[in-house]
Structure formats: structure tokens, C-alpha cells
Amino acid sequence: MNNMKEPMTLEGYDLLVEEFKFLLEFEKPKTAEEKLVAAAHGDRSENADYHAAKEKLRFIDRRLFYLNSMMQKSQIIDPASFEHNRVSFGSTVTILNIDTNEEEIYTLCGVLESEPENGLISIHSPIAKAMIGKEVDDDFKIKLPNGKKEYEIVEIEYKNIFTLKKNIRTKKDFSFH
């Protein structure tokens, strides 16, 4: 297990804690109860409800373990406190693909907050790593399986990650159906 700190925003951390508590205090006891009720219905080998509940408990425990490890190594960072004159955690960066002359926009965030399809990329991703510490007009290259891509940094700004997210998990997402 690596001891890397996992940067995240306060909102991201709060969501983690909320999911952890919901699973621990509500979903797990409810599923354990379902398992008991199913077990009381006799033969376990033929008992689909029993096996479903048992499997669901396994999922919940796995998720709790993961959330707990993320909470332990999380490092809460408020990106609003940075100047964003250089690319850092929480920066929204407009970059120009030098070959195609097309602009792309990425926001650097924590692994749990990332939504690559919406331009929110993990700080551990190759492109994020390549941009960290760079300033406007700097260029950088990324090695890809099919060659190199070269970019120039056009703009660095700060936008709240949670105003950019499209998939914010809620209680109904925490449940295992």
C-alpha cells in the first residue's frame, strides 16, 4: 500500500465521509437484516435472497474498506487559496494542441473527483503530471502509445471543481441495488 497523499477538495472529502457513514450506519445493517431474514427461510443452498444479501454485504465491505483508505490518505486542499499563475491542483487549464491547433480544457482534481469525460482529470494522469508547475505560454510534450503530442498552455484559471462536475454522487448512488 503506497503512502501517497491523495489530494482532494473539502467537498470531495465531505462526500466520501457521507458515503462511508451511509453505508456503515444504514446500508450495511439493512443488508445484514435482509440476510438474516433470508437465512430464516431455510435451505441456504437454494436461497437466492440469502446469496444476494451475502454478495451485497461483500460489496459494501469492499467499498467501506476503499473509502476508509481514501479518507486516511486524503489531503484536503483548497484550490481557491492558490494563485493559479502556475498549473496546480484545482487549476482549469486551456491548452493548445500544437499539431492540430485545437484547444482543450482540463481541470486538475483528485482521483475521486475526476470525470475525464467532462474534462475533470486526476492529478495522477500523464497530462496533468506534464502540466503541473507550468505557466502560460509554456509548452510541454506527452508521450502516447502512438507518438508524442505537443501542447502550449494558453490560460490558467480557477473554477470550483464542484461547479464543473456533472456526476455528483447522492445517497441513491451510494446504495447497491
Secondary structure as UniProt FT lines:
FT   STRAND          6..8
FT   HELIX           10..22
FT   HELIX           23..27
FT   HELIX           28..39
FT   TURN            40..41
FT   TURN            45..46
FT   HELIX           48..73
FT   STRAND          74..76
FT   HELIX           79..81
FT   TURN            89..90
FT   STRAND          91..97
FT   TURN            98..101
FT   STRAND          102..109
FT   TURN            111..113
FT   HELIX           116..118
FT   STRAND          120..122
FT   TURN            123..124
FT   HELIX           126..131
FT   TURN            132..133
FT   TURN            136..137
FT   STRAND          139..144
FT   TURN            145..146
FT   STRAND          147..158
FT   HELIX           161..164
FT   HELIX           171..174
//
